[in-house]
């Protein structure tokens, strides 16, 4: 028998966080200002433990170091991917992430290319993605003038929207968003702008304006969703959301029994709706699993939607 590892998430309290992670996913969150569930992570800032089985209590980073066979013996100093669920009760800062080259030199880290699937929104929820500057000078001048109103590309979003966010893309999650995020395993964020918000002591949060100018792509090239493929499977559909250099993400909407093949070093599975069974084990919304290299197929049964992220 191969390994399907259930993972205990790590939670992060944020000034912009809320309590939807408890209300919708049933997570035991630390407070009503919980912004992020690091659902599957081996990053030092949030290293998940295994929930059961022979590796119970072991950290994912430890399995990566000591049991690389579980991950197809692929190369790499660190586990490459990170899955999050984000509850934005208030606006996040406008930010940008570096690519691998810049992050290695300046932060000794992987870069951060990511993608977002919108799990839910409040009424008229917005998102910031990209900017309108045609040249770097125009970009820098807008920042100097504090003219974010005209610089940033802002629009409304709805459940089911998907966004691919290569490193160098200015972006911000806005209040009312509930987001599934798959990303490179990196925690490097450069804040461009934070709406001049002040903390209890009257201080604004630290910005990283020069780094942001260094890494932001100008002009911005929007990512098109038009090439998404929806395929029928035995009992349901699969939507191939993205296949990039860093990760592949597919959403499976299952109505009853389906066998899903694993031909990758691992699959990161998050149940975003409903409940059922995975190889006969009861599972529900909010559960997260790693299907290891030695598990070549998985039988899913139930009425549920799942995200599967692979390399």
N, C-alpha and C positions, 0 to 999 in steps of 0.2 A: 504493500500500500504506500502511496505517495503521501506527501505532507500538505495539508491545508491548515495554515496557522491563523488562529483568531488573535486579533491584536487589540490591546487596550489603548485607547486614544490618550493624548496629552492635551490639556486645556490651557488656554492663555487668556488671562484677563486683560481687557483693553479699555481705554477711556470711551471708545466708541462701541463697545460690545453690548449685548443684550441677553435675553434668556430663551431665545428660540431653540437653541441647541438642546435645552431641557424640554421645552414645550412640544417640539416636533419630533425630536430623535430620542427623547427619553434619557439623554445623557445626564450623569451626576456631575453638574457643573459647579465650580467653586463659588460663583456669585452671579448676580443678575447683570453683571458687566463682563460677560464672557464673550470674547470676540472670535476666538479661533479654536477649532478642534483640529489638532494635528492627528489625523485619523491613522495614517501609516507613515512613520518617520523614523529614520535612524540618525537624524541630525543631532549634534551635541546639545542644541538648545531645546530639544524635545524628543527624547529617545524613547520610543514606545516599547512596552514589554509584551510578551506573549501571554495570552489569557488562559490557555489550557494546554493539555497534551504534554509530551515529553520535555518540551522546552519552556514550560510555564515559569513566568517570572524573569526569564532571560530577556535582555534588551536586543532589539533588532540589530544594533551595531555589533553586538557580540556574536550573533548568529552569522552576520556578514563576514566577520573576521575568522570565526572558528569553524563554520560549516558552509563554506562557499559552494559546496556541492548542491545545497538546497537551491542555489541561484544559478545553476548551470555552469559553475566554475568560471563565470565571466570575470574579466579583469576590472580593476578599479580600486582605489584606496578607500572610497566610501560608497555606501549605498546610494544609487544615483537619483532616486525619485522621492517625492514627498507629496502626500495627499492631504488636503485640508477641507474642512467645511467652515465657512466664514459667515458670521451673523453680524451685519452692520446695522446697529441701532441708530448710529450717527454717521456722518461722512468721515471716510478715511482721508488722510492727507493725499495730495497729488504727488505721485512718486514715479520713480523709474528704476529699473534694475540693470546692472552691468552685464556684459557678455563674459564668456569664460576667460578670454585673454585679459581683459581689464581687471576682472575680479581676482584672477590669480596673482597678478602683479601687485595690486593695491590692497587686497583683502585676504590673500591666501585662501581663496574659496572658489567653488564652482560659481559660474554665472547663474542667472535666473531667467530662463524662458519659462513661461507658464501659460495656462489656459483656464478659462472659466466657463462653467455651465451654470446657468441661472436656475436655481432650485425653487425660488419663490421671491415675490416682491410685494411691497405695500402698494398703495395706490400712487400712480405717477412717480415711480422710482426711476432715478436717472443713473447714468454712468458717464465717466470721463474716459475717453479713449483717443489718444493722439492729439495733435495740435494743428494749427493753421499756418504756422511760420513756413515760409518758402526757403529761407536761408538761416544759417547759424546766427548771423548778425541780427536778423529779425527776431529770432528766438530769444537771444540775450537781451535785446532792447525791451521786449515785452516783459521779461522778468524784472529788469531794472525799473520799469515804469509801474510794476505791480499790476499789469493789465492782463490778468488771467481770464477776465470775462471774454475778451476777444481772442486770446491765444488758444484756449482749450476747446476741444471738440466734445460737446456734451449732448446727450440724447437720452430718450426714454428707453427702458428695457422691460421685458416681460419674461415670465417663466418659460423655460425651453430655449432661450437665446444662448448662443455659444460664441466665445471670443478666444482667438489665439493671440497671445501677447508675447512676441519675441522680445528678448533683451533689447533695451534702447527705446521701448515704447512708453511714452508718458501715459499714466492711467490713474484712475481713482474709482474705488467702489464707493457708492453714495448710500445715504441712509435708506433703510427699508429693503436692502438686498440680502438674500440668502444664497450663497454661492458654493458650488463644488469646485475646488481648484486642484489641478494636477500641475506639478512644477518640478524643475530640477531641485535637488536637495541643497538649497542655499537659503541663507537668511539675511542677505545683503539688500537693503532697501535705501535708496537715496530719496529723501524728501525734498521736493522742489518747492512746495507751497502747502501751508497748513491753515489757511483762512484766518490767520492772525489769532488763532485760539490761544487763550491763556490758561495756565493751570491755577490751582488754588492760591499759589504764591505770586500770581501775576506774571509768570514767565511763559514766553512762547516756546514751543518745542523746537529742538535743534533742527536746522535745515542743512541740506548738503548741496548747496546751489552749484558750486564749481564742479563737483563730481557729476551732478545732473547734466550740466552743460556738456561736460566731456563725453558722456555716454549716450545722450539722446540722439536718435536718428532724425535728421532733418534732410529733406521734408519727410513727413509721415506717410507711410504706405498702408492704407487700410487693408485688413485681412478680409477676404470674401468668404462668406459661408456657403456660396452657391454650389460648391462641389461636394457637399455632404451626400453620402450614399445611404439610403434606407433599404435594407434587404429583409425579406421574409425568412424566418427560420421555422422549425417544426411547429412551435406554439408561441408565436410572437414575432417581434421584429428586432433588428439590430440597426442602430444608426452609427455609422462610422464618422465620428466628429472631427478627428484630426489624426494625421500621421505625419509627424515631423522628425527632425534629426534627433530629438531628445526623448520623445514619447509618442505613443499611440493611445488614443482614448476612444472607446466605443460605449454606447448606451444600449443596454438590452432591456426591452419591455417584454416581460414574460407573462403568459396567461396560464400555463401549466408546465408540463415536463419538457425540458430541453437538455441536450448534452452539448456542452461547450468544450471544444478541443483546446488544450494548452500546448502550443508548440514554441513557447517563448521561455527564457530563463526563469521568469516568474510573471504572475498576473496579480495586480493589486485590485481587490474587489471591494466595492462599497455599496451597500444596499440603501438606496435613496427613497424607496417607497415600498410599502406592502410587507409581506412576510411569506415564508415557505420553508423549504429545506434545501441544503447543499449536501449532496451525497448522504442524504438521510438525516442530517443534523438540522434541528430547528434553528431558523435564523429570522431576524426581523429588521425593520428599518433602523439604520444607524450602526449596524454591525459591519465590521471590516475584517477582511481576510487576505492572506497571502497564499496564492496557489503556487506551490514550489515546482521546480523543474521536473521533479520525479512524479508529479501528478499530471498524467497526460490528458485526462479528460475529467470533466466535472458534471455531475447530473444535478441540475437545478429544477425544483418543482415548486410551484406556487404562483400567486398573482403578485408580481413585484417588478420593480425597475432597479437595475443594477448598473453601476459604472465599472468598467474594467480598463485599467491603465497598465500598459506594458512599455517596454523599451521600444 
